[in-house]
Amino acid sequence: QRFPEQLNDFDQLPHNIAVSATIADIEEKKGFIDYFRFVIEVRTKGGSKYLIYRRYREFFNLHQILESKYSPENPEKPGPNTCVLPTLPGKVFMGNKREIAESRIPDLNTYMKRLLGLPTWFLVDEALRMFFYQTDQDSQHEPRALRRLRPPTRKVKTIKPKMDLFSSPRAEAMFDFRGNGKAELNLKRGEVIFLLQRVNADWLEGTVNNQTGIFPQSFVKIIKPLPDSDTEGEGECPTYSCLRCFLLTPSGVDTRDVCVQEALTIQPTYKELLSRMRNVFKVDDIALNYRDHEGDLIRILDDEDVQLMIEESRGQQGKVKRPVNQFPWELHATLASDLSVYNVEA
């Protein structure tokens, strides 16, 4: 509720300004690291509603920006153009990720309610508006469920269609395959996998033993192929992007394709890439690198180096032919203690 003296200022706000936000659900994202996003229903001053998808990390970054701009030196005596921000629930470093995300929902709902209840001039802050703005990726994403927007008395009955075993696209595992992370299936020789979609020329997505994930086509024999016009359908199947990565060791080169549910335009953090490469190659003593336009290995040490790698790859786009869903940059992992790989022969 706003005070009478604020009404005139509030009426002059643009219609697309967010005035309320509620978390509708959480969704797991199998990116470079697995994490949960909050599905948030936003209402604007003009009365429109839409969904946005945000990680806790984005809440944290927003709070830091707002704190640096508006927090008064003395909270008991706020000056002009300052205000006391609501408390953001703190970081949690240990525990089950799903349980942590679920437990944060009430506190984050309270945080957003108090944030959007601050003085009218605060609501037009650019960082705040961009946080609640519906991006193209937000609008194109199909929510899997909106549990917290349903009336508590309503029961939704889901009827699963029977799977026609003889007409469904399927494949038989010819070799055992152990996946790297939750996005990839574990296969045992002889198992039948029901195919959902093609990820790229080398990878498929399918279901086996009530688990859904991706797997390399080279490990299976296709019994009935996917239709040529195979698409993602109603947005129910996630889109995968693939990263080509290498582990350079004195004994040779180990090449892997890592597929993640991320857009090709994403800029992952250094910590996310390091954690994923350690998991993929099962090596802790690892260093990350990329090759510049001259072919030399350049060590990656932080997020700024990741940004430089991505910018370098943009300059080389078109020179190297890649599949449409493959990242334009590649990672070259080395043993952190092996400095010989950086020696360039004259």
N, C-alpha and C positions, 0 to 999 in steps of 0.2 A: 504494500500500500504506500502511495506517495503523498507527500504533504502538499497542500494547496499551492504553496509558492513554487513548487516544482512542476506543476501541471503544464504551465505555458511552455517551459523548456522541453518537457517530454513530448508535447504535441508537435514540436518543431523537429523532432528526430526523424530521420529517413524511415520509411516503412520497412526496410530490410534489416533494421537493427534487431538483434536478438534480445528478447525480454524474459525468456524462460527456457530452461533446458532440463531434461530428465533422462536418466540412463534407462534404456529399454531392454538391454541385454548385454552380454559379453560374447565375443567370438574369438576363437583361437586362430592365430595366423602362423603358418609354417614358413617363416622367412629365413634369413640367414641364422637367426636364432628363433626358437619358438616363443611366442608371446601372446598375450590377450589384448584385444581392443575393446573399448566401450562403445556400444551402439547408442547414440544420443539423439533423442528427438528434440529438435529446436523449434521454438515458436517465435515469430517475429512480431514487431509492433503492428505490421499490416495484417496480421492474422494468418499468415501462411505457416505451414509446418513442413519440416524435412528432416532427414536423418544424416548424421555425420558419424565418422568413425575415428576415435582418438585413443592413443596409448597413454598410459600414466606419464610416460616421459614427456609427452607434449603438454600435459597439465603442468608438470614440474617446470618446463622451460618457460611457459607462459607466466607462471607465478614469479619466477626470477626476474623476467622482463618488467612486469608490473611493479614488483617490489623496488627495483632500482629506479623507477620513474616516479612513483607516487608515495612510497612509505615515508612518513614524517620521521625526523630524527628523534623527536619526543612523542611517542604515541598518545600521551595524555594531552598534548597541545598541538594538534595537527594544524599546519599552516595552510595558506591558499594553495590550491592545486595539489593538495596531498590528501590522502585518506588512509584509514587503517584497513588493510586487506583481511579477508577471512583467512582462517588457518587451513592450509592444505595438508591432508594426511601424509605422513612422512614415508620415505623409501623403506622397503622391506627387502632384505638381501637373502633371506633363507626361507624355505617353505615351498608348499605346493602352489604353483602359479595360478591355477584355477581358483583355489580357495582364497588366495591373496586378492585376486581380482574381484571375486564375489564379496569379500568382506569390505572392500573399499567403496562399494556402490553407495551405501547410505551417506558416508562422509563426503564423497564427491558430489552427490546430489545437493547436500547442504552447502558445500563450497560454491557450486554454480549458482544456487539460489541467492546466496548472500552477495556474490560477485555481481550478479545482474541487478541487485537491489541497491547498489551504490549510487552516488549522485549522477544525474543525467549526463553531465559533461564527461564522466568516466566511460560511459557506454560507447562513446564514439572513438575511443582509443583504437589505433590501427591494429595493434597486436591482438587485442581482445576481439575485434571484428573479424580478423582473419582466422582466429581459432574457431569461431562459431559459423564461419562462412562455409557453405556447401561447395566443395571443389568438384571438378569433373569426375574424379575417382569416387568421391562420395556418392554422387548421383547415379553413377553407372553400376554401383555395387548392389547386389540383391541380398537383403538381410536373410539369414537362415531362420531366425525366430525372433519374436519380440515378446518374450515371456512377461516382462514387467509392464507392458502396456495393455495386457489382456485383463478383463474384469476377473477378480479372484473367484467369482462364483461360476464362471463359464468353464466348462470342460471341453477341450478340443480332442476329438477322436480322430486319429490318423489311421487310415486303412492302407496298408502296403499292397501294391499290386503284386500278383503272383508272377514270379520270374519264369519265363518259358525257357527251360534249359536247352531245348533243341534249336531255338531260333535266335538266341542271344549271341552276340559276338563274344568269342572266348578264345583262350589259348591254354596250352599245357606247358608247365615248367619242365624244361629239359635238364636244368642244373639247379642246385641250391643257390640262393642269392640272399645275402644279408644286407639289408638297407642301412644307409647312413642317415639316421635321424627319423623323426616321426613321419615325414612326407613320403618315405620310401617303404615299400612292402618287403617283408621277409618271405621268401619262397622256398618250398621244398620240391625236389624233383617229383614229377607225377601229379602235382596239384593242378586243378583247373581254375584259371583266373577269368572272371567275367569282365570284358573290356568296356570301359566307359568313354574314353576319348584318347586321341593321339596327342602327346605333348610336343614332340618334334620327330625328326626322322629316326631317332634312336630310342626314344622313350615312350611308354604307354602308361595310361592310368587305368586301374582296374580294381576289382573287389575279390578277395579270397578270405575265407574263415572270418567273415563279418568285419574285415578290416579293409579300408580303402586307401590306396596310395599309388605311387608310381614305381615303375621298374623298367630295366633295359630290355628292349625287344630281343636282343641277341641271346637272352637266357630262356626264351620260350619258343614254342612252335605254334603258329597261328592255326587254330582249327576252323574258326569262322571269323573273317576280318570285319573290321568296322566299316560301315558304309562310306563311300567316297566323299559324301557330303557331310561327314561327321563334323558337328560344331558343338559349341558349349550349350546349345539349347536355350533354356529359360534362365540362364545365369546361375544354374545350380552347381555346375562344375567349376572349380577354381581355375584360374589361368596361371600356368607355370612359366617361369623364365629360367633359363639354364646358364650356368657359369662354367666355363672351361678353366680348370685349374691343374697345376703341375706341382709335383714334389721332386725337387732336384737333389739327388744324393750322390755320393761318390760311386755307388753301384749302378746308377742309372736314373731314368725319369719315370715317375708314376703319374699317369694322366687320368683325371676323373672329370665327369660332368656332374655338377651339383645343381639340382632343380629346386626352386623355391617359389612360394606364392607371393611374388613381388613384381612390381612393374619394372620394365627395363630402365626407366628413368630414375629409379631410387638411388640414393647415395647412402649405403650402409655405413655404420660407424666402424672404426678400426677394431674396437673390442668385439663387435659382432663377427667381423671377418676372421679375426684371430681365433675366436672360440669355435667357429664353424670349421676352419681348416684343421685345428687340433682334433676335432671330432672325426672329420673325414679321413685323415691320414693316420689317426691314432698315434700322434707324436706331440708331446708337450713342448719339447725344445725346438720350437719352430719360429721362423721369421717370414714376414710377408714382403713380397716384391712385385714390381711390374716391369715390363720392358719399354724403354722409350723408343722414339722413332728410329734411333740408330741401332736398336737391338740390345743395348746395355741394360743390366739389371739395376733397378733403383729401389732402395729399401724403403718400406712404408713403416712409419713410426707413430703416426697419429691421424686424426680426422682430416687435417689439412693435406696430408700426403695422399689420402684416399681421394680427395677432391682433385688434386693435381693429376692423379692416375686417370680419373674419369675425363678430365679436360683433355689430357693427352690422347685418349682413345677417340674423342670426338674429332680431333684433327686428322686422325687416320681412317675415319669412316669412309667407306667406298673403295679403299685400297685393298682391304681384306674382305673376302666374301664369307658371310656367316649366315646361319639359319635366322629366320625372322624373329624367333623368340630367344635368341642367345645374346647375353650381355656383350656390348661392344668392347669390353675390357676383360683381360684375363689375369689370374693370380698365379704367381710363381713362388711357391713356398720352398724355403731352404732350411736346413738345420741352422739354428741360430749361432752355433759354434763354428760353422764351416764358412770361413771368409774367402776361400779359394774361388768361389763362384763369381766373385766380383772382380777378379783379375782379368784385365782385357789385354789380349795379345796384340802386339804391334803389327 
